[in-house]
Amino acid sequence: MATPPVTPDGRYIVVRGRLWRRANPNLAEDERQALVDRLMTARRAVRSALASGDAAALKAARSDVNAAKIGLGERGPVWWQGDDLNRHMAANTPYADWHAAIDE
């Protein structure tokens, strides 16, 4: 699997032309790793809850995923000053020229 391109300012990755927020690069490595571990555990819990049909467990697991993503900076308040273009098509943002010049 190829690494997705990262915008020049490091705020987003681009997947199929769409911007997705990156984790906050200012997090300490141990904190970042703990949050990634928490995210992976929560994603496994989502899969397990879906397989078992347990609606309460699914709700809790999805809440845990969201909390880990907020901690990483991928959701919630932005970790930089300025607007958030998360989920926007790169071609419709100030990154349009940069995106057109890369070979995704």
Secondary structure in CASP SS format (residue, H / E / C, confidence):
PFRMAT SS
TARGET T0000
AUTHOR 0000-0000-0000
METHOD secondary structure of the structure
MODEL  1
M C 1.00
A C 1.00
T C 1.00
P C 1.00
P C 1.00
V E 1.00
T C 1.00
P C 1.00
D C 1.00
G C 1.00
R C 1.00
Y E 1.00
I E 1.00
V E 1.00
V E 1.00
R C 1.00
G C 1.00
R E 1.00
L E 1.00
W E 1.00
R E 1.00
R C 1.00
A C 1.00
N C 1.00
P C 1.00
N C 1.00
L C 1.00
A C 1.00
E H 1.00
D H 1.00
E H 1.00
R H 1.00
Q H 1.00
A H 1.00
L H 1.00
V H 1.00
D H 1.00
R H 1.00
L H 1.00
M H 1.00
T H 1.00
A H 1.00
R H 1.00
R H 1.00
A H 1.00
V H 1.00
R H 1.00
S H 1.00
A H 1.00
L H 1.00
A H 1.00
S H 1.00
G C 1.00
D C 1.00
A H 1.00
A H 1.00
A H 1.00
L H 1.00
K H 1.00
A H 1.00
A H 1.00
R H 1.00
S H 1.00
D H 1.00
V H 1.00
N H 1.00
A H 1.00
A H 1.00
K H 1.00
I H 1.00
G H 1.00
L H 1.00
G C 1.00
E C 1.00
R C 1.00
G C 1.00
P C 1.00
V C 1.00
W C 1.00
W C 1.00
Q C 1.00
G C 1.00
D C 1.00
D C 1.00
L C 1.00
N C 1.00
R C 1.00
H C 1.00
M E 1.00
A H 1.00
A H 1.00
N H 1.00
T C 1.00
P C 1.00
Y C 1.00
A H 1.00
D H 1.00
W H 1.00
H H 1.00
A H 1.00
A H 1.00
I C 1.00
D C 1.00
E C 1.00
END
